[in-house]
């Protein structure tokens, strides 16, 4: 779980602007403010306990002891009410802390009234034109964003930004923070131009403060580069991505996983601009970094290989288009026939020379294209091999989960009888591994199609579709089944009174706390439902893409033997609910 940046009065000291700028890059982090000029209540047992429970709650969250942390935050609310009063800003602080805890635990129904209560208290105490009200609005906006309630999130962030501009000014890190989050909302709403401008303004503030080289600012540059690429502004994205690559190279080295990611992102921008050689070189460096960092058979290496194969295919298509354009231009360069015999002879000679040059150029382009296509086939085959192995291992791990004695127990898994992935790790979930394996097969099919092997291409696409059918026998319902299984496991563990170590609770993916089974199931349910929806959308889009490519191979123009039946593919296309 990400750390909480505690808001309002609960921060022991105000952060520096550099620290704020770094922390604010995390979408899950809240604003941080102290209760300045706040009348202090007469010290009593309740006020002292409010501080103790607040600090204890923070420490327990860091230790992953979430059930105990929740109890402390609830006690802090009680002590604030008793020691300061129902309408005191310290009460707002306690409510906000508990709300932030619930939000990060995805217990949204419990978080919302607490956020609103905190905002109401602060507005009544300080009025509408106060920074503390702006921070409360920002936190409420984060709550709505987490629930994908974009209209409400935008409204809260807009109000918070207006107040921060009025009270704190244009150069404050908190103003930059709200700009960043509002940009995320506007982007999701499809307002790309405004989102990009807000993101640029946010970065400008950070750079003016001298924190442009912090990890938080670098992450924001990466997000802006993604937006620019999607908006078709590849040249601007390239400049940002070069700065990110330089930063990662100087701070983390060439063998770090972040270097590989930065190199891949820059290669994608260069690919958009047709700078094939540099893009190819970056992808090879990324592949080397991935292999060094996690091993040659890790699933992330399959992703990098797939991207490299896609780059080779795009370069081959560009070479083919260039060669065809050159040949067409040279064919017409002779111009209309001249009136005299001499000029006709000269024109014919010129056309012949031009045609020979065009032929040589086209021949060279075709040869280069063929090499790139063959490279793409070989690279895709390796990606498929790794991805399919990862998928099989994920299935094996799922079968062994909860059965430590089966197949040699844990030691049998650590010392398998056949080669496993190089890096010891928890395997992917089967659905995620299946999607990646199907994507690799799709790329291999595209490579075979480019190599004029339609039968092999159709076989690759059919294999990918069959893999999806096996992994998702009822569409996206497999993810729902896995969710129900996890819920049952949590409930069973709770009924058995499993009092595992407190530290382990923070390491589990579900993030559950022993002895708190009911809320744990609710947390898993909300998280898994959202994940199931994302997975099913990805599965549907991939299946439609595979069927569309299969349909293209089924057309008479595709040529070659073993072509699929177009009517059969059309029916499958309709059954999947694909459009276009």
C-alpha positions as a Python dict, from the first residue, in 0.01 Angstrom:
ca = {
    (1, 'X'): (0, 0, 0),
    (2, 'X'): (124, 348, -79),
    (3, 'X'): (204, 574, 210),
    (4, 'X'): (-50, 826, 329),
    (5, 'X'): (43, 1192, 316),
    (6, 'X'): (-158, 1310, 610),
    (7, 'X'): (-361, 1624, 572),
    (8, 'X'): (-451, 1916, 793),
    (9, 'X'): (-318, 1917, 1146),
    (10, 'X'): (-176, 1568, 1155),
    (11, 'X'): (156, 1633, 985),
    (12, 'X'): (421, 1668, 1257),
    (13, 'X'): (590, 1942, 1057),
    (14, 'X'): (537, 2122, 729),
    (15, 'X'): (719, 1958, 438),
    (16, 'X'): (965, 2142, 224),
    (17, 'X'): (844, 2240, -119),
    (18, 'X'): (1071, 1981, -280),
    (19, 'X'): (922, 1707, -63),
    (20, 'X'): (571, 1824, -140),
    (21, 'X'): (640, 1827, -511),
    (22, 'X'): (776, 1475, -499),
    (23, 'X'): (492, 1332, -290),
    (24, 'X'): (221, 1503, -490),
    (25, 'X'): (308, 1303, -798),
    (26, 'X'): (131, 1012, -636),
    (27, 'X'): (-240, 1025, -728),
    (28, 'X'): (-328, 858, -399),
    (29, 'X'): (-164, 1125, -185),
    (30, 'X'): (-357, 1403, -21),
    (31, 'X'): (-264, 1763, 45),
    (32, 'X'): (-74, 1852, 361),
    (33, 'X'): (-150, 2153, 580),
    (34, 'X'): (-119, 2258, 940),
    (35, 'X'): (-386, 2423, 1151),
    (36, 'X'): (-226, 2763, 1184),
    (37, 'X'): (-387, 3030, 1402),
    (38, 'X'): (-626, 2773, 1542),
    (39, 'X'): (-749, 2842, 1898),
    (40, 'X'): (-603, 2567, 2111),
    (41, 'X'): (-841, 2377, 2335),
    (42, 'X'): (-764, 2344, 2702),
    (43, 'X'): (-536, 2045, 2732),
    (44, 'X'): (-707, 1739, 2872),
    (45, 'X'): (-690, 1364, 2843),
    (46, 'X'): (-899, 1358, 2524),
    (47, 'X'): (-684, 1611, 2336),
    (48, 'X'): (-368, 1424, 2430),
    (49, 'X'): (-517, 1093, 2322),
    (50, 'X'): (-627, 1246, 1990),
    (51, 'X'): (-262, 1306, 1906),
    (52, 'X'): (-151, 965, 2035),
    (53, 'X'): (-412, 772, 1837),
    (54, 'X'): (-340, 975, 1523),
    (55, 'X'): (33, 903, 1539),
    (56, 'X'): (-27, 537, 1623),
    (57, 'X'): (-260, 503, 1326),
    (58, 'X'): (5, 637, 1094),
    (59, 'X'): (268, 400, 1229),
    (60, 'X'): (37, 100, 1200),
    (61, 'X'): (-44, 182, 838),
    (62, 'X'): (327, 187, 758),
    (63, 'X'): (357, -157, 920),
    (64, 'X'): (64, -295, 720),
    (65, 'X'): (-147, -351, 1033),
    (66, 'X'): (-457, -201, 880),
    (67, 'X'): (-719, -335, 1118),
    (68, 'X'): (-540, -184, 1418),
    (69, 'X'): (-478, 137, 1225),
    (70, 'X'): (-848, 176, 1153),
    (71, 'X'): (-931, 136, 1521),
    (72, 'X'): (-679, 408, 1608),
    (73, 'X'): (-819, 651, 1352),
    (74, 'X'): (-1169, 589, 1483),
    (75, 'X'): (-1049, 655, 1837),
    (76, 'X'): (-882, 974, 1714),
    (77, 'X'): (-1220, 1091, 1582),
    (78, 'X'): (-1381, 1014, 1917),
    (79, 'X'): (-1109, 1195, 2111),
    (80, 'X'): (-1124, 1498, 1878),
    (81, 'X'): (-1499, 1519, 1930),
    (82, 'X'): (-1460, 1490, 2307),
    (83, 'X'): (-1155, 1712, 2346),
    (84, 'X'): (-1212, 1984, 2083),
    (85, 'X'): (-1579, 1970, 1994),
    (86, 'X'): (-1789, 1855, 1699),
    (87, 'X'): (-1722, 2167, 1488),
    (88, 'X'): (-1354, 2218, 1565),
    (89, 'X'): (-1102, 2194, 1275),
    (90, 'X'): (-918, 1921, 1467),
    (91, 'X'): (-1235, 1716, 1424),
    (92, 'X'): (-1215, 1786, 1051),
    (93, 'X'): (-856, 1664, 1053),
    (94, 'X'): (-950, 1339, 1226),
    (95, 'X'): (-1241, 1282, 986),
    (96, 'X'): (-1020, 1347, 687),
    (97, 'X'): (-753, 1103, 805),
    (98, 'X'): (-1009, 827, 853),
    (99, 'X'): (-1162, 910, 514),
    (100, 'X'): (-821, 889, 345),
    (101, 'X'): (-765, 552, 509),
    (102, 'X'): (-1100, 425, 382),
    (103, 'X'): (-1036, 562, 34),
    (104, 'X'): (-704, 385, 1),
    (105, 'X'): (-873, 69, 129),
    (106, 'X'): (-1142, 124, -137),
    (107, 'X'): (-1416, 146, 124),
    (108, 'X'): (-1572, 437, -55),
    (109, 'X'): (-1916, 436, 105),
    (110, 'X'): (-1757, 488, 446),
    (111, 'X'): (-1512, 751, 321),
    (112, 'X'): (-1755, 988, 147),
    (113, 'X'): (-1952, 1120, 449),
    (114, 'X'): (-1627, 1177, 639),
    (115, 'X'): (-1480, 1386, 356),
    (116, 'X'): (-1796, 1594, 339),
    (117, 'X'): (-1805, 1638, 715),
    (118, 'X'): (-1445, 1762, 715),
    (119, 'X'): (-1520, 2008, 435),
    (120, 'X'): (-1829, 2138, 613),
    (121, 'X'): (-1640, 2194, 939),
    (122, 'X'): (-1353, 2379, 769),
    (123, 'X'): (-1582, 2595, 558),
    (124, 'X'): (-1775, 2699, 868),
    (125, 'X'): (-1456, 2765, 1066),
    (126, 'X'): (-1255, 2955, 803),
    (127, 'X'): (-1493, 3062, 528),
    (128, 'X'): (-1478, 2984, 158),
    (129, 'X'): (-1151, 3165, 87),
    (130, 'X'): (-900, 2964, 287),
    (131, 'X'): (-624, 2723, 188),
    (132, 'X'): (-749, 2456, 427),
    (133, 'X'): (-1083, 2452, 250),
    (134, 'X'): (-898, 2419, -80),
    (135, 'X'): (-707, 2117, 51),
    (136, 'X'): (-1028, 1954, 171),
    (137, 'X'): (-1183, 2010, -173),
    (138, 'X'): (-874, 1859, -334),
    (139, 'X'): (-905, 1547, -117),
    (140, 'X'): (-1275, 1514, -201),
    (141, 'X'): (-1182, 1543, -568),
    (142, 'X'): (-936, 1257, -524),
    (143, 'X'): (-1212, 1048, -371),
    (144, 'X'): (-1441, 1109, -670),
    (145, 'X'): (-1155, 1039, -913),
    (146, 'X'): (-1087, 705, -744),
    (147, 'X'): (-1453, 616, -801),
    (148, 'X'): (-1435, 737, -1164),
    (149, 'X'): (-1695, 1003, -1086),
    (150, 'X'): (-1531, 1244, -1326),
    (151, 'X'): (-1784, 1528, -1320),
    (152, 'X'): (-1776, 1552, -941),
    (153, 'X'): (-1398, 1518, -937),
    (154, 'X'): (-1357, 1797, -1192),
    (155, 'X'): (-1588, 2026, -995),
    (156, 'X'): (-1394, 1973, -671),
    (157, 'X'): (-1054, 2018, -837),
    (158, 'X'): (-1171, 2331, -1019),
    (159, 'X'): (-1289, 2487, -692),
    (160, 'X'): (-970, 2382, -515),
    (161, 'X'): (-756, 2529, -792),
    (162, 'X'): (-939, 2862, -787),
    (163, 'X'): (-890, 2888, -411),
    (164, 'X'): (-523, 2790, -426),
    (165, 'X'): (-455, 3042, -701),
    (166, 'X'): (-626, 3308, -491),
    (167, 'X'): (-468, 3221, -156),
    (168, 'X'): (-134, 3057, -240),
    (169, 'X'): (-59, 3204, -581),
    (170, 'X'): (53, 3058, -912),
    (171, 'X'): (397, 2945, -797),
    (172, 'X'): (304, 2718, -506),
    (173, 'X'): (362, 2343, -514),
    (174, 'X'): (7, 2277, -397),
    (175, 'X'): (-128, 2477, -691),
    (176, 'X'): (84, 2256, -917),
    (177, 'X'): (-51, 1948, -741),
    (178, 'X'): (-415, 2033, -809),
    (179, 'X'): (-335, 2126, -1170),
    (180, 'X'): (-183, 1781, -1217),
    (181, 'X'): (-488, 1599, -1082),
    (182, 'X'): (-733, 1817, -1273),
    (183, 'X'): (-533, 1740, -1588),
    (184, 'X'): (-582, 1369, -1524),
    (185, 'X'): (-957, 1419, -1494),
    (186, 'X'): (-983, 1635, -1806),
    (187, 'X'): (-786, 1378, -2004),
    (188, 'X'): (-1024, 1101, -1900),
    (189, 'X'): (-1313, 1325, -2000),
    (190, 'X'): (-1170, 1353, -2349),
    (191, 'X'): (-1060, 1716, -2313),
    (192, 'X'): (-705, 1654, -2430),
    (193, 'X'): (-606, 2011, -2512),
    (194, 'X'): (-698, 2143, -2166),
    (195, 'X'): (-541, 1841, -1994),
    (196, 'X'): (-210, 1893, -2172),
    (197, 'X'): (-207, 2264, -2090),
    (198, 'X'): (-276, 2197, -1722),
    (199, 'X'): (-2, 1935, -1711),
    (200, 'X'): (244, 2175, -1874),
    (201, 'X'): (152, 2450, -1626),
    (202, 'X'): (200, 2208, -1337),
    (203, 'X'): (547, 2114, -1461),
    (204, 'X'): (640, 2477, -1519),
    (205, 'X'): (568, 2556, -1153),
    (206, 'X'): (780, 2264, -1032),
    (207, 'X'): (1071, 2360, -1256),
    (208, 'X'): (1051, 2722, -1141),
    (209, 'X'): (1082, 2598, -783),
    (210, 'X'): (1399, 2409, -868),
    (211, 'X'): (1250, 2062, -824),
    (212, 'X'): (1243, 1968, -1191),
    (213, 'X'): (1494, 1686, -1138),
    (214, 'X'): (1299, 1511, -861),
    (215, 'X'): (1137, 1171, -925),
    (216, 'X'): (792, 1325, -888),
    (217, 'X'): (854, 1580, -1160),
    (218, 'X'): (1006, 1315, -1386),
    (219, 'X'): (695, 1100, -1346),
    (220, 'X'): (480, 1395, -1445),
    (221, 'X'): (693, 1449, -1753),
    (222, 'X'): (633, 1088, -1845),
    (223, 'X'): (258, 1130, -1810),
    (224, 'X'): (266, 1445, -2023),
    (225, 'X'): (469, 1261, -2287),
    (226, 'X'): (203, 988, -2298),
    (227, 'X'): (-65, 1251, -2353),
    (228, 'X'): (135, 1423, -2626),
    (229, 'X'): (195, 1094, -2807),
    (230, 'X'): (-173, 1007, -2799),
    (231, 'X'): (-253, 1357, -2924),
    (232, 'X'): (-19, 1309, -3221),
    (233, 'X'): (243, 1556, -3094),
    (234, 'X'): (534, 1313, -3119),
    (235, 'X'): (808, 1576, -3152),
    (236, 'X'): (717, 1739, -2820),
    (237, 'X'): (685, 1398, -2657),
    (238, 'X'): (1028, 1303, -2786),
    (239, 'X'): (1195, 1599, -2613),
    (240, 'X'): (1037, 1507, -2280),
    (241, 'X'): (1123, 1140, -2315),
    (242, 'X'): (1486, 1218, -2395),
    (243, 'X'): (1511, 1418, -2073),
    (244, 'X'): (1355, 1131, -1878),
    (245, 'X'): (1595, 877, -2029),
    (246, 'X'): (1890, 1100, -1944),
    (247, 'X'): (1766, 1138, -1585),
    (248, 'X'): (1717, 763, -1535),
    (249, 'X'): (2052, 684, -1696),
    (250, 'X'): (2237, 923, -1466),
    (251, 'X'): (2056, 830, -1144),
    (252, 'X'): (1981, 458, -1179),
    (253, 'X'): (2212, 322, -1448),
    (254, 'X'): (2172, 130, -1772),
    (255, 'X'): (2072, -201, -1616),
    (256, 'X'): (1776, -76, -1412),
    (257, 'X'): (1421, -168, -1507),
    (258, 'X'): (1327, 200, -1519),
    (259, 'X'): (1593, 257, -1784),
    (260, 'X'): (1435, -14, -2000),
    (261, 'X'): (1092, 145, -1963),
    (262, 'X'): (1226, 491, -2048),
    (263, 'X'): (1410, 355, -2353),
    (264, 'X'): (1096, 177, -2474),
    (265, 'X'): (888, 493, -2438),
    (266, 'X'): (1138, 703, -2632),
    (267, 'X'): (1156, 433, -2900),
    (268, 'X'): (778, 453, -2936),
    (269, 'X'): (798, 828, -2996),
    (270, 'X'): (1079, 787, -3249),
    (271, 'X'): (880, 515, -3423),
    (272, 'X'): (593, 759, -3466),
    (273, 'X'): (836, 997, -3636),
    (274, 'X'): (986, 733, -3862),
    (275, 'X'): (1331, 738, -3700),
    (276, 'X'): (1367, 364, -3731),
    (277, 'X'): (1738, 312, -3666),
    (278, 'X'): (1750, 504, -3339),
    (279, 'X'): (1422, 350, -3225),
    (280, 'X'): (1556, 3, -3302),
    (281, 'X'): (1877, 74, -3111),
    (282, 'X'): (1683, 190, -2806),
    (283, 'X'): (1462, -119, -2810),
    (284, 'X'): (1769, -343, -2820),
    (285, 'X'): (1915, -153, -2524),
    (286, 'X'): (1585, -191, -2341),
    (287, 'X'): (1586, -563, -2413),
    (288, 'X'): (1940, -596, -2281),
    (289, 'X'): (1846, -406, -1965),
    (290, 'X'): (1536, -620, -1912),
    (291, 'X'): (1730, -943, -1958),
    (292, 'X'): (2002, -831, -1718),
    (293, 'X'): (1753, -708, -1460),
    (294, 'X'): (1500, -995, -1451),
    (295, 'X'): (1635, -1277, -1668),
    (296, 'X'): (1589, -1385, -2028),
    (297, 'X'): (1262, -1576, -1973),
    (298, 'X'): (1070, -1325, -1764),
    (299, 'X'): (725, -1221, -1896),
    (300, 'X'): (830, -857, -1919),
    (301, 'X'): (1098, -963, -2169),
    (302, 'X'): (820, -1106, -2386),
    (303, 'X'): (652, -765, -2385),
    (304, 'X'): (972, -593, -2494),
    (305, 'X'): (1029, -852, -2766),
    (306, 'X'): (675, -804, -2891),
    (307, 'X'): (725, -428, -2911),
    (308, 'X'): (1053, -480, -3097),
    (309, 'X'): (881, -709, -3347),
    (310, 'X'): (607, -452, -3399),
    (311, 'X'): (873, -189, -3463),
    (312, 'X'): (1038, -412, -3726),
    (313, 'X'): (702, -464, -3897),
    (314, 'X'): (630, -91, -3899),
    (315, 'X'): (977, -21, -4041),
    (316, 'X'): (922, -285, -4310),
    (317, 'X'): (589, -130, -4408),
    (318, 'X'): (751, 213, -4426),
    (319, 'X'): (1034, 79, -4644),
    (320, 'X'): (784, -83, -4878),
    (321, 'X'): (583, 238, -4908),
    (322, 'X'): (899, 442, -4975),
    (323, 'X'): (1019, 199, -5243),
    (324, 'X'): (680, 200, -5413),
    (325, 'X'): (666, 580, -5408),
    (326, 'X'): (1018, 607, -5553),
    (327, 'X'): (938, 362, -5831),
    (328, 'X'): (615, 542, -5918),
    (329, 'X'): (789, 880, -5929),
    (330, 'X'): (1070, 755, -6152),
    (331, 'X'): (826, 591, -6393),
    (332, 'X'): (663, 927, -6471),
    (333, 'X'): (986, 1128, -6479),
    (334, 'X'): (1032, 1078, -6855),
    (335, 'X'): (748, 1323, -6925),
    (336, 'X'): (547, 1352, -7248),
    (337, 'X'): (707, 1252, -7578),
    (338, 'X'): (897, 1528, -7760),
    (339, 'X'): (816, 1637, -8114),
    (340, 'X'): (1147, 1545, -8282),
    (341, 'X'): (1305, 1205, -8328),
    (342, 'X'): (1620, 1315, -8145),
    (343, 'X'): (1435, 1440, -7845),
    (344, 'X'): (1222, 1126, -7845),
    (345, 'X'): (1534, 915, -7839),
    (346, 'X'): (1680, 1123, -7555),
    (347, 'X'): (1360, 1106, -7361),
    (348, 'X'): (1349, 732, -7403),
    (349, 'X'): (1707, 701, -7285),
    (350, 'X'): (1636, 922, -6987),
    (351, 'X'): (1328, 725, -6896),
    (352, 'X'): (1526, 405, -6925),
    (353, 'X'): (1798, 536, -6698),
    (354, 'X'): (1541, 660, -6450),
    (355, 'X'): (1361, 330, -6463),
    (356, 'X'): (1685, 143, -6394),
    (357, 'X'): (1760, 359, -6091),
    (358, 'X'): (1407, 315, -5966),
    (359, 'X'): (1435, -59, -6012),
    (360, 'X'): (1759, -71, -5814),
    (361, 'X'): (1611, 146, -5539),
    (362, 'X'): (1297, -63, -5525),
    (363, 'X'): (1503, -382, -5517),
    (364, 'X'): (1709, -252, -5227),
    (365, 'X'): (1395, -147, -5043),
    (366, 'X'): (1235, -487, -5093),
    (367, 'X'): (1548, -664, -4967),
    (368, 'X'): (1556, -445, -4656),
    (369, 'X'): (1186, -506, -4599),
    (370, 'X'): (1233, -881, -4625),
    (371, 'X'): (1513, -875, -4367),
    (372, 'X'): (1299, -670, -4129),
    (373, 'X'): (1003, -903, -4174),
    (374, 'X'): (1215, -1211, -4107),
    (375, 'X'): (1355, -1039, -3797),
    (376, 'X'): (1000, -971, -3684),
    (377, 'X'): (903, -1336, -3732),
    (378, 'X'): (1201, -1463, -3530),
    (379, 'X'): (1154, -1207, -3252),
    (380, 'X'): (780, -1276, -3231),
    (381, 'X'): (839, -1649, -3205),
    (382, 'X'): (1068, -1594, -2906),
    (383, 'X'): (812, -1362, -2746),
    (384, 'X'): (539, -1624, -2794),
    (385, 'X'): (760, -1892, -2638),
    (386, 'X'): (823, -1685, -2325),
    (387, 'X'): (463, -1565, -2294),
    (388, 'X'): (318, -1914, -2333),
    (389, 'X'): (557, -2049, -2071),
    (390, 'X'): (454, -1770, -1835),
    (391, 'X'): (87, -1850, -1895),
    (392, 'X'): (141, -2219, -1823),
    (393, 'X'): (333, -2139, -1506),
    (394, 'X'): (55, -1907, -1392),
    (395, 'X'): (-196, -2190, -1438),
    (396, 'X'): (28, -2431, -1249),
    (397, 'X'): (72, -2182, -968),
    (398, 'X'): (-303, -2127, -944),
    (399, 'X'): (-359, -2502, -917),
    (400, 'X'): (-98, -2533, -642),
    (401, 'X'): (-217, -2231, -449),
    (402, 'X'): (-361, -2338, -119),
    (403, 'X'): (-212, -2688, -158),
    (404, 'X'): (141, -2660, -10),
    (405, 'X'): (192, -3037, 3),
    (406, 'X'): (99, -3102, -360),
    (407, 'X'): (377, -3156, -610),
    (408, 'X'): (654, -3137, -353),
    (409, 'X'): (518, -2837, -164),
    (410, 'X'): (695, -2504, -159),
    (411, 'X'): (1038, -2658, -210),
    (412, 'X'): (906, -2840, -515),
    (413, 'X'): (805, -2504, -659),
    (414, 'X'): (1139, -2345, -575),
    (415, 'X'): (1330, -2639, -725),
    (416, 'X'): (1121, -2739, -1028),
    (417, 'X'): (1210, -3039, -1241),
    (418, 'X'): (1210, -2836, -1564),
    (419, 'X'): (1346, -2488, -1639),
    (420, 'X'): (1125, -2212, -1507),
    (421, 'X'): (1145, -1835, -1541),
    (422, 'X'): (1489, -1700, -1459),
    (423, 'X'): (1373, -1457, -1190),
    (424, 'X'): (1214, -1613, -881),
    (425, 'X'): (882, -1436, -844),
    (426, 'X'): (512, -1482, -796),
    (427, 'X'): (374, -1569, -1142),
    (428, 'X'): (128, -1348, -1324),
    (429, 'X'): (-241, -1400, -1284),
    (430, 'X'): (-361, -1641, -1552),
    (431, 'X'): (-588, -1386, -1718),
    (432, 'X'): (-310, -1128, -1753),
    (433, 'X'): (-68, -1393, -1878),
    (434, 'X'): (-326, -1517, -2129),
    (435, 'X'): (-382, -1168, -2268),
    (436, 'X'): (-9, -1114, -2319),
    (437, 'X'): (39, -1454, -2483),
    (438, 'X'): (-251, -1380, -2719),
    (439, 'X'): (-102, -1042, -2805),
    (440, 'X'): (231, -1207, -2887),
    (441, 'X'): (52, -1455, -3112),
    (442, 'X'): (-125, -1167, -3282),
    (443, 'X'): (209, -999, -3355),
    (444, 'X'): (348, -1328, -3488),
    (445, 'X'): (44, -1355, -3714),
    (446, 'X'): (109, -1006, -3846),
    (447, 'X'): (472, -1099, -3913),
    (448, 'X'): (371, -1414, -4102),
    (449, 'X'): (120, -1212, -4304),
    (450, 'X'): (392, -961, -4394),
    (451, 'X'): (613, -1254, -4497),
    (452, 'X'): (335, -1367, -4733),
    (453, 'X'): (256, -1677, -4529),
    (454, 'X'): (-122, -1640, -4487),
    (455, 'X'): (-178, -1997, -4370),
    (456, 'X'): (75, -1954, -4087),
    (457, 'X'): (-76, -1615, -4003),
    (458, 'X'): (-427, -1761, -3984),
    (459, 'X'): (-297, -2042, -3763),
    (460, 'X'): (-138, -1790, -3524),
    (461, 'X'): (-459, -1588, -3499),
    (462, 'X'): (-672, -1898, -3442),
    (463, 'X'): (-432, -2014, -3171),
    (464, 'X'): (-464, -1675, -3000),
    (465, 'X'): (-844, -1690, -3016),
    (466, 'X'): (-844, -2044, -2877),
    (467, 'X'): (-616, -1935, -2594),
    (468, 'X'): (-860, -1656, -2504),
    (469, 'X'): (-1152, -1900, -2522),
    (470, 'X'): (-973, -2138, -2283),
    (471, 'X'): (-868, -1862, -2043),
    (472, 'X'): (-1209, -1691, -2046),
    (473, 'X'): (-1464, -1971, -2103),
    (474, 'X'): (-1756, -1738, -2035),
    (475, 'X'): (-1616, -1414, -2169),
    (476, 'X'): (-1500, -1210, -1871),
    (477, 'X'): (-1664, -1432, -1609),
    (478, 'X'): (-1338, -1612, -1525),
    (479, 'X'): (-1217, -1299, -1348),
    (480, 'X'): (-1543, -1293, -1153),
    (481, 'X'): (-1492, -1658, -1058),
    (482, 'X'): (-1141, -1582, -934),
    (483, 'X'): (-1283, -1293, -732),
    (484, 'X'): (-1540, -1518, -564),
    (485, 'X'): (-1270, -1775, -490),
    (486, 'X'): (-1051, -1512, -321),
    (487, 'X'): (-1346, -1387, -118),
    (488, 'X'): (-1420, -1741, 2),
    (489, 'X'): (-1055, -1791, 97),
    (490, 'X'): (-1051, -1470, 302),
    (491, 'X'): (-1376, -1562, 476),
    (492, 'X'): (-1249, -1913, 548),
    (493, 'X'): (-925, -1778, 692),
    (494, 'X'): (-1121, -1542, 914),
    (495, 'X'): (-1348, -1821, 1041),
    (496, 'X'): (-1044, -2034, 1118),
    (497, 'X'): (-906, -1753, 1334),
    (498, 'X'): (-585, -1725, 1139),
    (499, 'X'): (-374, -1487, 1343),
    (500, 'X'): (-85, -1445, 1100),
    (501, 'X'): (188, -1193, 1160),
    (502, 'X'): (87, -830, 1142),
    (503, 'X'): (365, -753, 899),
    (504, 'X'): (240, -1009, 650),
    (505, 'X'): (-98, -839, 622),
    (506, 'X'): (53, -548, 432),
    (507, 'X'): (221, -781, 183),
    (508, 'X'): (-90, -960, 65),
    (509, 'X'): (-237, -833, -260),
    (510, 'X'): (-580, -795, -107),
    (511, 'X'): (-427, -603, 182),
    (512, 'X'): (-653, -770, 440),
    (513, 'X'): (-614, -769, 813),
    (514, 'X'): (-657, -1087, 1020),
    (515, 'X'): (-972, -1077, 1224),
    (516, 'X'): (-1146, -831, 995),
    (517, 'X'): (-1296, -1071, 741),
    (518, 'X'): (-1616, -884, 656),
    (519, 'X'): (-1446, -561, 554),
    (520, 'X'): (-1167, -758, 384),
    (521, 'X'): (-1417, -933, 158),
    (522, 'X'): (-1572, -597, 72),
    (523, 'X'): (-1232, -454, -17),
    (524, 'X'): (-1146, -751, -236),
    (525, 'X'): (-1490, -738, -396),
    (526, 'X'): (-1461, -373, -500),
    (527, 'X'): (-1107, -413, -627),
    (528, 'X'): (-1174, -735, -814),
    (529, 'X'): (-1492, -607, -974),
    (530, 'X'): (-1304, -310, -1118),
    (531, 'X'): (-1022, -535, -1232),
    (532, 'X'): (-1263, -785, -1387),
    (533, 'X'): (-1421, -507, -1591),
    (534, 'X'): (-1081, -391, -1718),
    (535, 'X'): (-972, -744, -1804),
    (536, 'X'): (-1294, -822, -1989),
    (537, 'X'): (-1268, -501, -2189),
    (538, 'X'): (-910, -587, -2286),
    (539, 'X'): (-1013, -943, -2379),
    (540, 'X'): (-1302, -818, -2594),
    (541, 'X'): (-1090, -560, -2777),
    (542, 'X'): (-814, -813, -2840),
    (543, 'X'): (-1059, -1077, -2965),
    (544, 'X'): (-1217, -826, -3203),
    (545, 'X'): (-873, -728, -3334),
    (546, 'X'): (-781, -1091, -3392),
    (547, 'X'): (-1107, -1160, -3574),
    (548, 'X'): (-1068, -849, -3789),
    (549, 'X'): (-722, -964, -3899),
    (550, 'X'): (-853, -1315, -3960),
    (551, 'X'): (-1132, -1168, -4173),
    (552, 'X'): (-876, -975, -4379),
    (553, 'X'): (-688, -1300, -4444),
    (554, 'X'): (-1014, -1462, -4554),
    (555, 'X'): (-1065, -1210, -4836),
    (556, 'X'): (-980, -1327, -5190),
    (557, 'X'): (-721, -1049, -5226),
    (558, 'X'): (-519, -1203, -4943),
    (559, 'X'): (-437, -1501, -5164),
    (560, 'X'): (-265, -1821, -5058),
    (561, 'X'): (-402, -2157, -4958),
    (562, 'X'): (-564, -2249, -4629),
    (563, 'X'): (-755, -1921, -4605),
    (564, 'X'): (-1028, -1916, -4339),
    (565, 'X'): (-1395, -1923, -4437),
    (566, 'X'): (-1507, -1556, -4448),
    (567, 'X'): (-1869, -1633, -4357),
    (568, 'X'): (-1763, -1833, -4053),
    (569, 'X'): (-1532, -1553, -3938),
    (570, 'X'): (-1810, -1298, -3992),
    (571, 'X'): (-2041, -1497, -3766),
    (572, 'X'): (-1777, -1514, -3494),
    (573, 'X'): (-1717, -1141, -3536),
    (574, 'X'): (-2087, -1074, -3478),
    (575, 'X'): (-2110, -1318, -3186),
    (576, 'X'): (-1827, -1138, -3008),
    (577, 'X'): (-2018, -811, -3051),
    (578, 'X'): (-1743, -644, -3251),
    (579, 'X'): (-1817, -327, -3444),
    (580, 'X'): (-1687, -213, -3781),
}
